[in-house]
Amino acid sequence: MDKKTLAAMVKKAHKRSWRALHFSRDRQYRSDNPDLPSLQPWVNTTRPPADRFIFARNPYYYRIDENGRQLPYINNAIVTIASGKLIAAKVGTGEADLQGRYLQFKNYTFLKQGEKRNHFNVRLWPTARGSHIALYPNLNARDPVWRKLLRTADFRRALSLAIDRHEINQVVFYGLAIEGGNTMLPKSPLFSKHNQQRWARFDIKKANELLDKIGLKARDSDGIRLMPDGRPLEIIVETAGESTDQSDVLELIRDSWSKIGIRLFIKPTRREVLRRRAKAGSTIMSVWFGFANGLATRDTSPADLAPTRDDQLNWPRWGYHFITSGKGGEAVDMPVVKKLLDLNAAWTTAKDEKEREKIWREMLAIHADQVFSIGLVAGVLQPVAVNSALQNVPFKGVYNWDPGAHFGIYRPDTFWYKERGK
């Protein structure tokens, strides 16, 4: 294709370059281009923008069942876009055949009430993130005073000690979650009770001692500690606003942090905005999920534990520097974080399983001691609503993106419908 024709296409699509035009049509993860070939069991037939997408059976899908029948069994999958605040209500009235995302544990009672009337059943699958909710101090904050404070390990430790995880568990998750920091779960072979509890017990006295020790002794007339430059120590925690659990938990943390002279404010925003602000150094702290995979093994990449991506909210500029090979972001200038990068690199060239496990355990121990992220609770149960006629969906499962791709690990191409009443 000549440059003139390509330039006209770029202009018509309102893109900045041919590269942007190419990637806008080649996002297989988003399935937003019906003309893009795919190896998935269903292919999208609806062009965006739309709030109802029809995915049709892919005639070129490569899998067959044991009888030689080409999968998937179901011809069409329809995805309807709705506000996250309405999804639980829609599921409860039977408007979805399979739904997990945007359902929360607190919706369980409501959903159970609608089971028989609307012909679905609700299952509770444990999640497998290192922490269901975690706070992320931004070590790349642009404000120099905040940056220095957030990079002080005892400050992060004090914040963690001043959180009553037992209260959070009882009030928000009915005592069914696992209390502790952001680390591996008990079912992981890399689990360590010491790492789980390190700086994660509720100890207001110790938290106050640590803050005094690092020089934050002065307070204003309201009892709020003063930062080195005289500003009140007020932490704005930014959230993507996708989970009311996060807001509920932050309200509880607000109360406990007031006991150590720190005031907390909650600032809702959107996921894309939150990530851009963190990368620009505008955020002081944010709330998100913990490690994506809390069931990791020694053969799982430990890249999540080092600054290797620009969407890691505790060090996005270091992660951007890594993925651009030094052309963007900032070079890591904290020795202990540089060590995490070195260990991650060493894991990729490790010669045997024993060496890989040793590297994993060292990285987890560093995280537990340094509190680069403040984990709260893990293992929260996820409601999964399944239409009574939909078959092959397991009653017991794990609901997680990594590992599992949510429902993906259970092969949705083998799901099928039985006739109503049978």
N, C-alpha and C positions, 0 to 999 in steps of 0.2 A: 504494500500500500504506500502511495507517495505521501510526502509530508503535508502537502496542501489538503488532501482528502482527510488525512488524519487530524489535522488542525481544525477542520470544519466539524468533524465528529466531536472533538473535545469541546469546542465552543457550544455546540448544540446541546451537549449533555451538561453544560455548566460546570465543567471540571477544570482543575488548574493545569493539568498536564496529561499526556497520553498514559503515563503511569497510573495516575488517579483514575482515569477512565477504565483502564484494564482491571484494576483491583475492584472497582465498583461492580464489575460483571463477573468476577471470579472468586466471590466469597462463598465457598462451599459451606462453611460453617453456618452462614445465615440463610442459605437456600432462598435467596430473594431474586434469582434470575432463572425463570422457567426454561430458558434456552441452554443453560449450562448442563452438560452431560454429568451424570452422577452414578455412583456405585451403591447408593443408598436404596433400601427396599421401596421407598416411595419418593416421588419427585414432585416438587411444587408446580402447580399449574396456574397459579394466580399471581398476577403482577402487582407489586406494591405501588402506591399505598392502598391498603385494604385492612379491614378488621376481621376478615374471614378468609382463611387460606385452605385450598383443597389440594391435598397431596394424593396423587394417583399411583397405582402400582407401577413399578419400574419394570418394563418388559425385558430389560437386559440385566436384571438382578442376578447375581452369580450363585446364590445359595439354593439348595434343594433339601427336602426332608428325606428321611430314611426310605421312603417309598418312591423317591425320584420325582416328587412333585415340587415344582418351582415355588419358592417363597416370594413374597409374603402371602399368608392365608387371607388377610383382609385386603380388599381392593382399594379402599379409599380411607384416608385419615384426614379429618377436618380439624383445623386449629383455629379457634376463635380468640381474638385479642380482646381483653377486658381489663379494666382497672384492677390493680392488685387488691384494692379494698373491697371489691365486689366478688372476688373469686370464691371465697368460702360460702357466701350466700348462694351463688349460682350452683355450686357443687351440691349444697344441701338440698336444693330443689330438683336435683337430678339432671342438670344441664350438661354434665360432663361424664364421659364414660371412663376416663382415666385421668386422675389429677393428683399431683403431689406438691408441685411448686406453688408458693404463695399460701399454702395451707399451714397453719401454725398449731402447735400443741393445744393452745387454748381454744381452738375451734373443734376439738375432738367431741366434746359433749353435744354441741349443736349438731354436728354431722351424724353422730350416732342416732339422734332423735329422728332423722329423716331417712334412715336406712331402709326400713321395710316399706314405707310409703312411696319412696322414689326409686326403689329397686337398685340399690347399690350397697356395698359394704365397705367399712373403714378398717384399714390395717395400720398398725403402728410399727414402723421400721426405724431402728436406731440410725442416727446420722454418724458420720465418721470423720468429721473435721477435728483438727487438733483442739479447737475450742469453738463452741457454737457462736460465741460472741467474744471479741477481743478488742482492746483499745490499742491504738498505734500512735505513739509519740513520733512526730516527724523530725527525725534527726537531721533532715535537710531544710529545716525551717529557715526562711530568709531573714527573719528578725534575729540579729546577733545575740541578744540577751537570751531569748528563748532557745536559740540553737545551743548555746553553751549549757543552759540548764537542762534541756532535754537529753543532752549527751552525757550528763552526769548520772552514773549508774545508781547511786544512792537516792537520787530524786525519783527515778523510775521505780526503784524498789519500795520507796516510801508510798508512792501512789498505789502500788499493788497491795501492800500490807494494809492499807486503809480501806480496802474493799471487803465487805461482808458477803462472801460467796455463798455461805450457808443461807443467809437471808434471801439472796437472789434465787437460789435453788428452791427454797420453800415457797416464796411468794409468787414467782413467775412460772416455775416448772414443777410445782407440786412435790418437790423433794426427789424427783426421779432422775435428775441429771447428775453428772460427775463433777465435783468441785475441784478446781485446781487451775494451774497455769496452762499456757498454750504449748502442748507437747504431744507425744504419742499417746494413744489410748491403751487401756489394759490388754486388749486383744492383739496389739502389735508386739512382735518379738523384740522391739527396741524400747518397750515401755520401761520406765523407771519411776518408782514411787517417789524417790527423792526429787527427781526433776519435776514431777507433777505438783509437789507441795512446796518447792523452793520459792521463797518469798511470796507464797500464796495463802498463808494463814492470816486470819484477821487479828491485827495487833496494832491498835491505835497508838499505844505507848511507844513502841519501837519505831513506828512511822514518824511520830513527832520528834523522836531522838535523832533520826537520820536527817530530817529537815533542819533541825537545829545545828547538827554537825556540819552541814554544808554551807552554813552561814545565813539561812533564811529565818532569823530569829525575830526581826522587827515585824510588828503588826500594826494595822490601822485601828481606828476606834471601833470597828465592827469585829475585830478579832481575825481579820484576813491577813495572812502573811504578805510581806512586801518583797518584790523582786529586787535584785541588786540595783536597779535604776530607779527604785521607788514606786513603781507601778504595783497595784494590787495583784496578787497571784490568782488570776482568773483564767481558767482553762476553758476555751471554746472547743467542744467536741462536735465535729461535723459528721453527719450521717447521711447515707444515700436515701433515707426515708422509705426503704423497701420493707422494713420489718418493724411492727409495733413492739415486738419483744425488745428491740434495742432501746427504744424510747423508755419503756417501762424499767429496764435495767439501769439506764442512765439516771433516772429519777432516784433510784435507791442509792446509787453511787454518789449522787449530789449530796444526799444527807450524810453519808459517812465521811466524805471528803471535807465537809464543813467542820468536822471534829479535829481536823489537822490544819485548819486555817486556809483551806483552798476552796474557792468558789467555782462551781461548774455551770456552764451554759451549754445548751443543746442547739445546734444549728442544722436544721434539715436542708438537704439540697438534692441533687440528682447524681446518679452514679458517674456519668461522664464529667459533670462539673466538679465533683469531689476529687476525681483522679487528676483532672487538670490543675486544680488548686493545690493539691499535694505536690505534684510535679513542679509547680512554679514556686513552691516553698511558702505558699500563703496559709496553709493549714498548720495549726499547732498540734492538734490531735484529732484522730478520726476513729470511728468504730466500724468494724467489719467482721468477717469470719476469721477464725484462726487458720492454722496450716490446712491446706486443702485436703491432704491425705494424712489422717491420724492413724492409719493402719499400715504405714510404710514398713518395708523390710530392708535389709542391708543392700538388696539389689535394686531398690527404688532410688531414683535420682534425688539427692539432697539439695537440689538447686533452690528450693523454696526457702531454705534456711540461710541463704546468702543473697546479697543484692545482685540478682541476675535478671530482673525485669523492671520496667518502669511503672508497673501498676502495683508494686509493693509499697504500701502506704507509709511504712516507717523509714524508707530510704529510697524514694523513687528516682532521685537524681543520680544516685550511685548506680542504681539498676539501669538507668538510661545510658550512663557512661559505659556500662558493661556491654549492653546489646549493640551499641554503636561503635564498639572497639575504640573507645576514647575520643570519638568525634563530637560527642554531646554530653550534657550533664556535668557531673563533678566526679573527680577521682576520689576514691575512698581515702580519707585522712584520719581514720580511727584505727589504730593497730589491731584491736580485737575484731573489728569487722573485716579488716584486710585478711586476718587469719581465717575467717569463715570462707572468704573467696578462695584462699589458697587450699583449704581443706576440700572445698567443692571441686576444684581442679584436680586435686590428688585422687579424689574418688573416681574420676573418669579414667584414670590410668592405673588404678589399683590392680594388683596382680591376682588377688584371690579374695574369697568371701570374708576371711578373717580380717583382712586389711580394710575392706569396705565397711564392715560392721564397726570397727574401731573408729573410723572417720565419722560415721553417723553418730556414735555415742558421744564423741568429743564435741561435735557441733551442737547436739541437743543439750549437753551440759553447759556449754557457753550461753546458749539462749536462756536456759533456766536461771542461770546466775545473773546474767546481764539484763534480763527482762526487756528485750528489745520490743516485745509485744506483751500486753498484759491480758492473759487469758482469764476467763471467768468460770464458765461451766462448759462441759462437753457431753456427748452422748445423748443429746436431747432427742426425744422420740418424734418422728415425723408422721403425721397422718397421711395415708395414701387411700384415696377413694377409688373404688373399682366397680364398674357396672356389674350387676349380678350375672349378666349373660356373657361377659368377657372372660374367656378361659386362658389358662396357662400363665396368669400373673401370680407369682408366688405369694403365699400368705406371710411367709417370713423372708425378709430381705434386708439389705442395707441401702439407705437412701443417701447417696453421695455422688458428687461429680467425679471425684478422683479418690479411690477407684470406683468404677462402675458406670459412669455417664448416666447417673440416675436410673432410668429404666433400661438403658442400653445393654447392660450386662446380662439382663434376663431375656434378651432376644425378642423384642417386640414383633419381629417378622414371623414369629411362631404363635403369636396371640390369635385367638379366633373366637367367634361368637356362637353360642348355642341358641336354639330357638327359645323364645320366652315361654316359661312355664315348664320346661323340661329339666 
